[in-house]
Amino acid sequence: RQAEEEALKNPPTWEELYAASVDFTAIVALSNCSGSLVRFKSSKTSDYAMVLTNGHCVGGGFIKPGEARVGETSTRTFNLLSSTGTGTLGTLRASQLMYATMTGTDMALYKLTSTYAQITARYRVAPLSITDRHPAAGTQIRIPSGFWRRMYSCSIDRFVPELREGGWSWKDSIRYTQPGCAVIGGTSGSPIISADSYEVIGINNTGNESGGRCTVNNPCEVDSMGNISFEKGASYGQQLHQIYDCIKDDGSIDLSLPACTLQKPATP
């Protein structure tokens, strides 16, 4: 009875209560960022699994504006977390960097050496599904950081026509409500998960750290009329649904498909 009375003195917020339904299942930690074990809606259990993170988390220097990296050999490793985030189930290894860019969106997809079926059999973990639809403002979201093993909880505030940071530009970016999702360094690459559908509806990538204007770590917003605004503490993510216009029937990425708008590698 006493414990109940103490709890009532500091009741949890709705966001904290809702957040309990999303855990660290399928979340991974990278050496410098966060990420998640994901699948396309069309993926089969026999397909080689994929890990999603930011393009700026790939390493070897940031990917230049207007560039993309496609089909590169990789041996990167990822620590697969337990559902509570307190332990590590095992290590996943990449065979290929399927695609990465920091232009238009900020994403990287790695192909692993194990199939979804193998990972599920070994660790009892199923991947998160990437949505094929544009998310809606007001959607309750969770952002689980594998690097920090910390869960952020808020909702989608609105969509920014253009987000600029340094020389990079991102389209139709997701802005989070605050407080709740004041993300920090190391949360980059964390999936943005819908609290209702449990789908990955975006990928966390940046926030304005010190109140700067359009500089690295200080993104600014550009509206449809070209007006620029910026706010210290504002945090953002990028959408992913557009990747479905670039996927072939076998699950491979083909940037030459007619409807594909993902950034292509710069021609020499």
NORMOMO-V705823 format. One record per run of one state. SS is the DSSP state (@ for helix, = for strand, . for the rest). FROM is the first residue (numbers start at 0). TO is the last residue. If there is no record, write none. Layout:
ss: <SS,SS>
from: <FROM,FROM>
to: <TO,TO>
//
This chain:
ss: <.,@,.,@,.,=,.,=,.,=,.,@,.,=,.,=,.,=,.,=,.,=,@,.,=,.,=,.,=,.,=,.,=,.,=,.,=,.,=,.,=,.,=,.,=,.,@,=,.,=,.>
from: <0,1,9,13,19,26,29,33,39,47,53,54,57,67,73,76,81,87,101,103,104,106,115,123,127,130,139,145,149,165,167,176,190,194,199,207,214,215,217,218,219,222,227,229,234,238,240,246,247,252,253>
to: <0,8,12,18,25,28,32,38,46,52,53,56,66,72,75,80,86,100,102,103,105,114,122,126,129,138,144,148,164,166,175,189,193,198,206,213,214,216,217,218,221,226,228,233,237,239,245,246,251,252,267>
//
